[in-house]
Amino acid sequence: MTAPSAQPGDPRPPADDAPDWDSIEEQAEEADRAAPRQRRWWTIGLVAVLVMSTLAVIWGLAATRGRVHWVNTGFDVISEAQVDVRFDLRRDPDREVVCTLEAQADSHVVVGRTQVSVPPADSSPSRHVESVATASPAITGYLDQCWYADEAPRQE
């Protein structure tokens, strides 16, 4: 036989290990009040990151717009006194460009340097091969910098 079950409405004494529902409810309400503040800081942080990213893109585009861009595509050591340098230019095809070419020895000493003028072209990008005279044997040649002929060279 089983023990009789408690009748509904029988008051039970509170147990010592029962949760304090008032305290739990107060904590939940406090968390709900703090949520808008946290959400506001997340929103402010997100907006700040977006603004800084936009400014970085604008600054980067402004810094490179209208400039000559080049790619060193190789070199040929023709003799102990000459190196041919190959390069591609991306630029305004209606403007003349001036480029500085250099040749280096195996000790990284510049043994030849020349400036070449590249006339306006039909299209951009364009491929070019120019020679650098050297004072002693060189092992490499490269384009150091380019600028439009009607502007001053960039100081780096």
NURO-614244 format. One record per residue (C-alpha): residue number from 0; x, z, y. Coordinates in Angstrom, 3 decimals, m for minus. Example, Ala and Ser with C-alpha at 12.3 -4.5 7.8 and 13.67 -1.06 7.14 Angstrom:
! residues 2
<r><k>0</k><px>12.300</px><pz>7.800</pz><py>m4.500</py></r>
<r><k>1</k><px>13.670</px><pz>7.140</pz><py>m1.060</py></r>
***
This chain:
! residues 156
<r><k>0</k><px>0.000</px><pz>0.000</pz><py>0.000</py></r>
<r><k>1</k><px>1.165</px><pz>m0.740</pz><py>3.502</py></r>
<r><k>2</k><px>1.191</px><pz>1.421</pz><py>6.524</py></r>
<r><k>3</k><px>m1.607</px><pz>0.892</pz><py>8.960</py></r>
<r><k>4</k><px>m0.656</px><pz>m1.271</pz><py>11.953</py></r>
<r><k>5</k><px>m0.781</px><pz>0.025</pz><py>15.470</py></r>
<r><k>6</k><px>m4.058</px><pz>m0.364</pz><py>17.183</py></r>
<r><k>7</k><px>m4.118</px><pz>m2.527</pz><py>20.300</py></r>
<r><k>8</k><px>m4.041</px><pz>m0.401</pz><py>23.314</py></r>
<r><k>9</k><px>m1.933</px><pz>2.283</pz><py>21.670</py></r>
<r><k>10</k><px>0.598</px><pz>3.304</pz><py>24.272</py></r>
<r><k>11</k><px>4.132</px><pz>3.322</pz><py>22.992</py></r>
<r><k>12</k><px>6.842</px><pz>5.308</pz><py>24.560</py></r>
<r><k>13</k><px>9.499</px><pz>3.121</pz><py>26.260</py></r>
<r><k>14</k><px>12.595</px><pz>2.657</pz><py>24.153</py></r>
<r><k>15</k><px>15.965</px><pz>3.541</pz><py>25.621</py></r>
<r><k>16</k><px>17.461</px><pz>0.105</pz><py>24.830</py></r>
<r><k>17</k><px>14.579</px><pz>m1.954</pz><py>26.290</py></r>
<r><k>18</k><px>15.611</px><pz>m4.411</pz><py>29.039</py></r>
<r><k>19</k><px>14.902</px><pz>m3.526</pz><py>32.648</py></r>
<r><k>20</k><px>12.665</px><pz>m6.443</pz><py>33.549</py></r>
<r><k>21</k><px>12.527</px><pz>m5.505</pz><py>37.226</py></r>
<r><k>22</k><px>16.311</px><pz>m5.721</pz><py>37.498</py></r>
<r><k>23</k><px>16.404</px><pz>m9.047</pz><py>35.651</py></r>
<r><k>24</k><px>13.719</px><pz>m10.469</pz><py>37.922</py></r>
<r><k>25</k><px>15.609</px><pz>m9.326</pz><py>41.048</py></r>
<r><k>26</k><px>18.803</px><pz>m11.013</pz><py>39.790</py></r>
<r><k>27</k><px>16.919</px><pz>m14.263</pz><py>39.133</py></r>
<r><k>28</k><px>15.378</px><pz>m14.190</pz><py>42.616</py></r>
<r><k>29</k><px>18.822</px><pz>m13.571</pz><py>44.165</py></r>
<r><k>30</k><px>20.247</px><pz>m16.545</pz><py>42.253</py></r>
<r><k>31</k><px>17.369</px><pz>m18.712</pz><py>43.515</py></r>
<r><k>32</k><px>18.099</px><pz>m17.647</pz><py>47.107</py></r>
<r><k>33</k><px>21.836</px><pz>m18.471</pz><py>46.688</py></r>
<r><k>34</k><px>21.191</px><pz>m21.936</pz><py>45.189</py></r>
<r><k>35</k><px>20.393</px><pz>m23.703</pz><py>48.515</py></r>
<r><k>36</k><px>23.655</px><pz>m22.381</pz><py>50.023</py></r>
<r><k>37</k><px>25.675</px><pz>m23.733</pz><py>47.089</py></r>
<r><k>38</k><px>23.812</px><pz>m27.020</pz><py>47.225</py></r>
<r><k>39</k><px>24.556</px><pz>m27.278</pz><py>50.960</py></r>
<r><k>40</k><px>28.318</px><pz>m26.862</pz><py>50.406</py></r>
<r><k>41</k><px>28.288</px><pz>m29.466</pz><py>47.614</py></r>
<r><k>42</k><px>26.509</px><pz>m31.848</pz><py>49.988</py></r>
<r><k>43</k><px>28.957</px><pz>m31.160</pz><py>52.822</py></r>
<r><k>44</k><px>31.907</px><pz>m31.696</pz><py>50.457</py></r>
<r><k>45</k><px>30.493</px><pz>m34.959</pz><py>49.122</py></r>
<r><k>46</k><px>29.852</px><pz>m36.299</pz><py>52.631</py></r>
<r><k>47</k><px>33.390</px><pz>m35.325</pz><py>53.708</py></r>
<r><k>48</k><px>34.947</px><pz>m37.137</pz><py>50.730</py></r>
<r><k>49</k><px>32.880</px><pz>m40.257</pz><py>51.431</py></r>
<r><k>50</k><px>33.828</px><pz>m40.261</pz><py>55.124</py></r>
<r><k>51</k><px>37.551</px><pz>m39.805</pz><py>54.347</py></r>
<r><k>52</k><px>37.461</px><pz>m42.549</pz><py>51.706</py></r>
<r><k>53</k><px>35.772</px><pz>m44.937</pz><py>54.123</py></r>
<r><k>54</k><px>38.349</px><pz>m44.178</pz><py>56.824</py></r>
<r><k>55</k><px>41.218</px><pz>m44.742</pz><py>54.365</py></r>
<r><k>56</k><px>39.840</px><pz>m48.151</pz><py>53.378</py></r>
<r><k>57</k><px>39.304</px><pz>m49.175</pz><py>57.007</py></r>
<r><k>58</k><px>42.798</px><pz>m48.005</pz><py>57.975</py></r>
<r><k>59</k><px>44.366</px><pz>m49.834</pz><py>55.024</py></r>
<r><k>60</k><px>42.585</px><pz>m53.082</pz><py>55.825</py></r>
<r><k>61</k><px>43.473</px><pz>m52.855</pz><py>59.512</py></r>
<r><k>62</k><px>47.132</px><pz>m52.226</pz><py>58.691</py></r>
<r><k>63</k><px>47.446</px><pz>m55.371</pz><py>56.545</py></r>
<r><k>64</k><px>45.052</px><pz>m57.793</pz><py>58.203</py></r>
<r><k>65</k><px>46.757</px><pz>m60.718</pz><py>59.896</py></r>
<r><k>66</k><px>50.187</px><pz>m60.022</pz><py>58.398</py></r>
<r><k>67</k><px>52.409</px><pz>m62.204</pz><py>56.287</py></r>
<r><k>68</k><px>52.440</px><pz>m61.246</pz><py>52.606</py></r>
<r><k>69</k><px>55.142</px><pz>m62.401</pz><py>50.214</py></r>
<r><k>70</k><px>56.065</px><pz>m62.192</pz><py>46.579</py></r>
<r><k>71</k><px>59.609</px><pz>m62.652</pz><py>45.289</py></r>
<r><k>72</k><px>59.267</px><pz>m65.016</pz><py>42.338</py></r>
<r><k>73</k><px>62.914</px><pz>m65.351</pz><py>41.312</py></r>
<r><k>74</k><px>66.386</px><pz>m66.510</pz><py>42.187</py></r>
<r><k>75</k><px>69.111</px><pz>m68.814</pz><py>40.868</py></r>
<r><k>76</k><px>72.823</px><pz>m68.147</pz><py>41.299</py></r>
<r><k>77</k><px>74.019</px><pz>m71.669</pz><py>42.086</py></r>
<r><k>78</k><px>77.686</px><pz>m70.823</pz><py>42.616</py></r>
<r><k>79</k><px>79.917</px><pz>m67.992</pz><py>43.797</py></r>
<r><k>80</k><px>79.009</px><pz>m69.011</pz><py>47.337</py></r>
<r><k>81</k><px>75.244</px><pz>m69.709</pz><py>47.055</py></r>
<r><k>82</k><px>72.021</px><pz>m68.153</pz><py>45.726</py></r>
<r><k>83</k><px>68.634</px><pz>m69.885</pz><py>45.844</py></r>
<r><k>84</k><px>65.669</px><pz>m67.561</pz><py>46.407</py></r>
<r><k>85</k><px>62.101</px><pz>m68.467</pz><py>45.307</py></r>
<r><k>86</k><px>59.145</px><pz>m66.827</pz><py>46.998</py></r>
<r><k>87</k><px>55.435</px><pz>m67.274</pz><py>47.667</py></r>
<r><k>88</k><px>53.893</px><pz>m66.728</pz><py>51.096</py></r>
<r><k>89</k><px>50.311</px><pz>m65.774</pz><py>51.839</py></r>
<r><k>90</k><px>49.677</px><pz>m66.177</pz><py>55.520</py></r>
<r><k>91</k><px>47.760</px><pz>m68.044</pz><py>58.210</py></r>
<r><k>92</k><px>48.712</px><pz>m71.631</pz><py>57.244</py></r>
<r><k>93</k><px>48.609</px><pz>m72.794</pz><py>60.881</py></r>
<r><k>94</k><px>51.453</px><pz>m70.510</pz><py>61.993</py></r>
<r><k>95</k><px>55.211</px><pz>m70.694</pz><py>61.528</py></r>
<r><k>96</k><px>56.830</px><pz>m67.827</pz><py>59.620</py></r>
<r><k>97</k><px>60.376</px><pz>m66.449</pz><py>59.817</py></r>
<r><k>98</k><px>61.834</px><pz>m64.738</pz><py>56.739</py></r>
<r><k>99</k><px>65.041</px><pz>m62.824</pz><py>56.076</py></r>
<r><k>100</k><px>66.663</px><pz>m63.560</pz><py>52.712</py></r>
<r><k>101</k><px>69.459</px><pz>m61.481</pz><py>51.211</py></r>
<r><k>102</k><px>71.905</px><pz>m61.756</pz><py>48.316</py></r>
<r><k>103</k><px>73.550</px><pz>m58.738</pz><py>46.680</py></r>
<r><k>104</k><px>76.625</px><pz>m58.189</pz><py>44.575</py></r>
<r><k>105</k><px>76.588</px><pz>m56.018</pz><py>41.446</py></r>
<r><k>106</k><px>77.524</px><pz>m52.983</pz><py>43.572</py></r>
<r><k>107</k><px>74.291</px><pz>m53.458</pz><py>45.608</py></r>
<r><k>108</k><px>76.291</px><pz>m54.549</pz><py>48.657</py></r>
<r><k>109</k><px>74.649</px><pz>m57.305</pz><py>50.679</py></r>
<r><k>110</k><px>77.014</px><pz>m60.290</pz><py>50.445</py></r>
<r><k>111</k><px>74.766</px><pz>m62.833</pz><py>52.145</py></r>
<r><k>112</k><px>71.887</px><pz>m62.805</pz><py>54.609</py></r>
<r><k>113</k><px>70.061</px><pz>m65.583</pz><py>56.385</py></r>
<r><k>114</k><px>66.883</px><pz>m66.151</pz><py>58.340</py></r>
<r><k>115</k><px>64.767</px><pz>m69.172</pz><py>57.496</py></r>
<r><k>116</k><px>61.860</px><pz>m70.676</pz><py>59.367</py></r>
<r><k>117</k><px>58.934</px><pz>m71.791</pz><py>57.251</py></r>
<r><k>118</k><px>56.796</px><pz>m74.329</pz><py>59.127</py></r>
<r><k>119</k><px>53.001</px><pz>m74.289</pz><py>59.062</py></r>
<r><k>120</k><px>51.579</px><pz>m75.374</pz><py>55.717</py></r>
<r><k>121</k><px>48.481</px><pz>m77.167</pz><py>54.483</py></r>
<r><k>122</k><px>47.333</px><pz>m74.168</pz><py>52.465</py></r>
<r><k>123</k><px>48.067</px><pz>m70.585</pz><py>51.647</py></r>
<r><k>124</k><px>49.609</px><pz>m69.281</pz><py>49.419</py></r>
<r><k>125</k><px>52.604</px><pz>m71.617</pz><py>49.357</py></r>
<r><k>126</k><px>55.788</px><pz>m71.599</pz><py>47.256</py></r>
<r><k>127</k><px>59.250</px><pz>m71.958</pz><py>48.804</py></r>
<r><k>128</k><px>62.900</px><pz>m72.148</pz><py>47.681</py></r>
<r><k>129</k><px>65.627</px><pz>m71.396</pz><py>50.233</py></r>
<r><k>130</k><px>69.411</px><pz>m70.965</pz><py>49.912</py></r>
<r><k>131</k><px>71.546</px><pz>m68.000</pz><py>50.941</py></r>
<r><k>132</k><px>75.273</px><pz>m68.529</pz><py>51.528</py></r>
<r><k>133</k><px>77.357</px><pz>m65.637</pz><py>50.152</py></r>
<r><k>134</k><px>80.763</px><pz>m64.250</pz><py>51.119</py></r>
<r><k>135</k><px>81.533</px><pz>m63.192</pz><py>47.532</py></r>
<r><k>136</k><px>79.817</px><pz>m63.642</pz><py>44.140</py></r>
<r><k>137</k><px>76.222</px><pz>m62.394</pz><py>44.083</py></r>
<r><k>138</k><px>74.088</px><pz>m61.375</pz><py>41.145</py></r>
<r><k>139</k><px>70.681</px><pz>m61.395</pz><py>42.842</py></r>
<r><k>140</k><px>68.762</px><pz>m62.817</pz><py>45.784</py></r>
<r><k>141</k><px>65.463</px><pz>m61.782</pz><py>47.324</py></r>
<r><k>142</k><px>63.227</px><pz>m62.048</pz><py>50.358</py></r>
<r><k>143</k><px>63.620</px><pz>m58.911</pz><py>52.485</py></r>
<r><k>144</k><px>60.894</px><pz>m59.396</pz><py>55.111</py></r>
<r><k>145</k><px>58.749</px><pz>m61.995</pz><py>56.867</py></r>
<r><k>146</k><px>56.866</px><pz>m62.195</pz><py>60.149</py></r>
<r><k>147</k><px>55.127</px><pz>m64.761</pz><py>62.291</py></r>
<r><k>148</k><px>57.533</px><pz>m66.642</pz><py>64.573</py></r>
<r><k>149</k><px>55.458</px><pz>m65.804</pz><py>67.665</py></r>
<r><k>150</k><px>55.643</px><pz>m62.054</pz><py>66.975</py></r>
<r><k>151</k><px>58.499</px><pz>m59.557</pz><py>66.813</py></r>
<r><k>152</k><px>59.758</px><pz>m58.534</pz><py>63.345</py></r>
<r><k>153</k><px>58.430</px><pz>m55.228</pz><py>62.013</py></r>
<r><k>154</k><px>60.765</px><pz>m52.256</pz><py>62.297</py></r>
<r><k>155</k><px>60.793</px><pz>m50.302</pz><py>59.040</py></r>
***
